[in-house]
Amino acid sequence: MITSKSLKKLGLLGSLYVSQYIPIIFFLEALPVFMRQQGMSLEGIGMLSLLALPLTVNFLWSPLIDRYGFTRWGHYRFWIICLQLIVVGASAACAWLSIEEHFTIILISIFLLCCLCSTQDIATDALAVGLLSPDERGLGNGVQRGGAYLGSVIGGGGMLLLLSQFGWTATLLAIATIMLVALIPIFQHHETLPRQRNQHSHSQNLSQSYQIPQRGSDSQFSAQAVDSRNLFSLIISYLKIFTSFFSRPGIGHWLIILVLYTVGSFMASTMFRPMLVDIGLSLAEIGFLLGIVSYTAAIFGAVTAGLLIAPLGRKRSLLLFGLLETFATVTYILAAFGVTNRVFLYFAAILVHFTGSMASTTMLTVMMDKSQLDRAGTDFTIQNSFVYLGGIGAAALSGVITEAIDYQGTFALGIVISLISLILIAKSFPQINREILNLET
């Protein structure tokens, strides 16, 4: 039974992910469609996704987000509010730049915004891990994904339509305004630290590095030696945070699965967008199809998965939903071979996004299972970085691959990679599942 307390948690998480995804989706999905209409090559569109590289390496500074904060505001709440306010200001500033005259500056700004959003993502994911009990994680991740897809509807389809009608300045100002309003729920939230965040188990390693031993006053060299030892100790403690994660039993198999589980779908979805342009759909049609209709289907897919994960179990959900997404991608191949009437294109996009959302919701639930409370930001972000690494790499190469083997070949290759990931899940997930149980006890 869903209690009022659970509903409050789910509402908070939904609002956070809505606002977090608006700028990312606009710059990485809506803007490429606009640029394709302006004549940019497929290779250029594919390489634009490299601006999202901070999303793949934000685990490097995730220990700092776990370690430092302003506790009076709430540890992760402090980070979320501050970072989102900066993104609001940066988005408003970009609104007054001309995309034709200041294209390089805008690209740099997009990269910086991705850095800010990726850092906010660390804090948001860590807040979610501590906020949800294991029994709430299936539905919680369904709401998270639903919120993310609603943010994608706004940042992708909605802003693409706004861009086509009212231009660059109005679109960026609208993004900044929506993100500012979306801060209201987190301002009203009072964060509690789960299990006191096990301060002595996680942060002590870092804090010990700053402890300066007694030393005499007769030698400047002695002071420099102590500083060098402290710096070396700090580096070792920092590296141990990551080595302790990667040394867990079964984690290697799981990270490989994460990459392969996302590569196929990212490869297909990246090239489906420019294929629609080549088919002859207008900017407004593509914005409505991919940015509104498809992501609305994804919202329902996320919530559906959230309700089914607990009764089906993690392994069955990963296999079933992943297999459904793989079969759904076949519709993209049919479209590439000439089945291009509007009804079929809508059917294909809805089916792929609905099933893909179910698969990703399950994947995120397992990622949350594998995150320890005292270092939730780091554990979850490391896993998420592998997801982004696979996705961005696939997106960046998809244009080159498509130029070589056409759209049909790219979609078929994505299906093969997805099937390989399902085989690995079927063979290795029992071991991974045992490790999850160990973390929760």
N, C-alpha and C positions, 0 to 999 in steps of 0.2 A: 504493500500500500504506500502511495506517495503522500508524505506528510507536508504540512505547510512549510516546515523548515527545509525540507528537500526542494520544494518548489522555489523557495527563496534562493537557495544555492544555484539551482538550474537557471533561474532568471539572471542572476549575476554573471554566471559563466557565459550564457548566451549573449548578453550585452557586450561583454569584453571581446568575444571573438568576432562579433559583428563589426565593431569599430576597428579592431586590429587588422582585419582583412581588407577593408575598403581601399586604403591607398596602395597596398601591395597588388591587389587584383587589378586596379585601374592601370597602374604603370606596367604591369607584366602581361596583362591579357587584353585590356581594352585598347591601350596605346599601340600594340603591334598590329591590330586590325586596322586602326586608323592609318598607320604607316604603310601597310600593304596597299591600301587604297591610294596612297600618295606615290606608289611605285617602288617601294623598297623591295630588295631581293629577298628570296626565302632564306638565304644564308644570313643576311643581315638581321632578319626577324628572329631566327634561331639564336644568333649570338647575343641579341638583346637580353635574353634570359640570364646571361652571365652576370648582369647587374645585381642579380639576387644571390650572388655568392655568399654574402654575409649570413644568409639563412643556413648555409652548410657548415660554417665555421664558428657560429656563435657559441658553440660549446667551449671554445677557448677562454672566453671570459665569463662563462656561466658560474664557476666557483666564486667569483667576486659578487655576483648577484645573490648567491646563497649566503655568502659570508657577511656582506656589508649592507646596511640599510638604516632607515630612520625608524626605530621601533615604535616611537610614539604614534606615528602615522599607520603603523602596521608594516611589517618588513617588506613583503612583496607589493602591498598596496602602495607604498611610497614610490617604488620603482614604476609601477604601472601609471600612476597619475602624472608623475614628472615627465616620463618619456612620451606619453600621449599628448601632453600639452606642447612639448617641443615639436612633435610631428604636426600638430595643428598649426603652429606658427610657421613652420617650414613650408607646408602646403599652401598657406595663404601667401607667403612670399613668392613661391613659384608661379602663382596665378598672374602676377604682373610681368612675367617674362614672356617674350614671344618665342613660340616653338620653332619658328623659321629662323629667327635672328640669333637666338641664344640656345641652340640645340645642344651644344657641348656642355654649357652650364646646367641645362636641365638634366642631361645624362648624369652629371656629377651629383646633382641634387637627388636624383632617383636612387643612386647608390647610397648616399648618406641616409636617405629615408629608410632604405632597406636595412641599414645598420641599426637605426633606431628601433624599427619595428621588430627586427630579429632579437634585439635585447629585451624589448617589452614582451616578446613571446616567451622568453625564459621565465620571467616573473609570472606571467599569466598561467603557464603550464604548471609551475611549481605551486602556485596558489590552488590550482585545481586538484593536484595530487593530495594536498593536505586537507582540502575541503570535502572531498568525496570519500566515503567508505568503500571497501572493495565491492560490496553489493550494489552500490550506487554508480559504479564506474561505467557499466554498460550504457545505462540511460544518460548518465552524465556526459559521456563522450558523444552520444547521439545528439544531445542538445548542443554540445560544443561544435560538432560538425555542422549541425543545422544553423547555428549562429554564424559560423564561418561562411557557409554557403549563402546565407542571407546577406552577409557583408559582400560576398562575391556578386550577388544580384545587384546590390547598390553600386559597388565599385566597378563592376564589369558592364553588365547590360544597361543599368540605369544611367551611369555616367557616360557610357558610349552614346546613348541616345541624347543625353544632355549635350555632349560634345558636338554631335552632328547638328544640333538645333541652335545652341547658344554660344558655342565656342569654348576656347581654352580657359579664359579667365573665370567665367561663370562656373565652369565645371570644378575647377580647383577650389574656389571659394565655397561651393556647395559641399565638397568633401571635408573641408576644414570645419564648417558649421556642424555637420552631422557628427563628426568625431568629438566636437566639444560637448554637444548635448549628450552623447553616449557616455560621458564621464559621470553622469549623475548617480547611477547605481553603485559604482565603486566608491564615490564620495560618502555614500550612506552606509557602506559596509564596514563593520568593525572586525578586523582580522585577529584571530587567535593563533598562537604558535603551537602546532601539533607536537605533543610530547616535548614541548619546549625546544623543538627543532634539534634535539640531541646536540646542543651546542658543544658539549665536551667531546663528542665523537667525531664532529666534522670540522668545526672551526678551530679547534685547539691546534691541529697540525699547522695551520697557517699562522696563528697567533704566536706559537712557540718560536717561529722563525724570527720574530722581532725582539725576543728576549736577549738583552745584551748582558753578558756575564761581567763580573767584577774584573777591573783591569787597572793597572798602574797608570800613573800620569807622567811617566818618564820617557815615554816613547810614542811618537806619532806613528811610527811603523806598526806598533802594537795595536793602535786604534784602527788603522787601515786593515790589519789582518783580521780583527774581530768583525769589522764591517763586511769583509769578504766572506768570512765564514757564515755570517748571518744571511747574506745574499744567496750563498750556495745552499744553505739550509732551506731558505724560502723556495728556491727553485725545485729542490728535491720534494718538499712537501706538496708543492703545486702539482708536480708530475705524479705523485702517489695517488692523488685524487682520481686521475684517469686510469692509472695502471690497476687500481683496485676494482674499477668497473670492468675493464677488459679482461681481467683475470677470473671473472665469475664463470662457473661451469655453464657451457652451452651458449654463452653470449656471442661467440663467433658465428655459430650457425644462424642465430637470430638476426644478426646484423646483415649477413648475406641475404637472408630472406627479405629483410626490409628493403634492401636495394632492388632486388629482382621483382619484388611485389609491386614496386612503383614504376620501374623503368618502362615496362610495356605500356601501361596506361598513359604515362606522360608523353611517350613518343607518339602515340596515336592522337591524343587530344591536341598536342601542339600543332600537328600538321592538318588536323581536321579544320581548323580555323581558316588558314590560307586557302585550303581546298574549296571552302565555301565561297571565297572571293573569286577564285578561278571559275567556279561553276556559274557565277553571275549574280549572287545575292548582294544586295545593297548593304551599306554600313548599318542602316537602321534595322534591316532584316536580321543581320548577323547578331547585332546587339540584343534584339528581342529573343532570338532563338537560343543563343549560347549564354547570354547574360541574365536572362529572366526566366524563360521556360525551363532551360536545362538545370539551372541552379535551384529553381523551385522544386523540380523533381528530385534533386540531390538532397534538399531539406527533408522531404518525405522519406527518402532512402535512409538518411542518417537516423531519424527518429524510429523508423521501422527496425533498423538494425539494433538500436539501443534497447528496444523492447524484446528482441529475440536472442540477444547474446547470452543473457543469464540462463534461459531454459535450454538453449542449444549447447552452450559451452564454448570456450575460446577456440578450440581446434576445429570443431565442426563449422563454426561461424566463419573462420578464416578460409576454410576449404570451399564451403558452399557459396559464400558471397564472392570469393575470388573467381570461382568457376563461372558464376553467372555473369560477372563483368567480362571475363574472357570471351564467352560466347556472344555477349552483346556487341563486342568490338567487330565481329564479323559484319555487322550492318555498315560499318565504315568502309569495309572492302567493297561491298555491293554498291555503295554510293560512288566510290572511286571508279567502278566499272561502268557507271552510267545511269544507275538508278537514282535520279536526281529530282524527282518530283517533290514538292514541298511537304506533302504528307509523310513521305518516307523519311525525309531528312529530319523532320520533327520527331518521328518515332525513334529513329536511330539515336538522336541526341538525348532524348528523354530516357531511353533504356540504358544507355551507357552511363549517364550521370546518376541515375537511380541506383544501379548495381554497384558502380564505382564508389558511391558514397557509403553503401553498406559495407564494402570491403575495407575502406579506409577507417571507418568508425571502429570496426573490430580490431584493426591493426593498432590504432591509438589506445584502445582499451588494454591490450596486452603490453604496450609500451608503458602505460601508467602502472600496471601490475609490477613491472620490473624496475620501478623507481622508488628508492628509499626515501622516507619522509625527511630525514635530516639533510639530504642532498638532492632533493627532488628536482630543482632547477637543472643541476648538472646531469643527472641520470637521464631525465626525459629529453633534454636538449641534445645529448650525444646521440641518442637514437633518432631524434628528429633530424639531426644533421645528416645522418646516413640516408634518410628518406629524401631530403632535399638534394643531397649529392647525386643520388641516382636519378631523381627527376630532372634536375637542371642539366646534368650531363646528357641525358636522353633528349631533352628539349634542344640543347645546343647542337647536338649532332643530327637531329632529325631532319633539318633542312638539307644538309649535305647528303644524307642517306636518301632522301626523297629525290634529290636531283639525279642520283645514280640509279635508283630502282623504282622510282615513281611512287605515288601515294599507295597503290595496292601493296607493293613490296614492303613499305614501311609499316603499314597496319598489320600485315602478316607476320613480320618480324616481332612486332610488339606482342602479338598473341603467343608466339613460340616462347618468348622470354617469360611471359606470365605463367604459362603451363609449367615451365621449369621450376618456378617459385612454388607452385602448388605441390609438385612432386617432393620438393625439399621439406615443405610443411608436413606432408603426410609421413615422411620418414623420420624427421628430427624433432617434431613438436613434442612428443612425450617427454624427452629430456628437458626441453625448454620449460614445459609445464611444471615439472618437478622443481626446477629452479625458482619459478614464480612462487610456489608454495613455500619454499624455504625462506624467501624474502618476507612473506606475509606472517610468518610465525615468529 
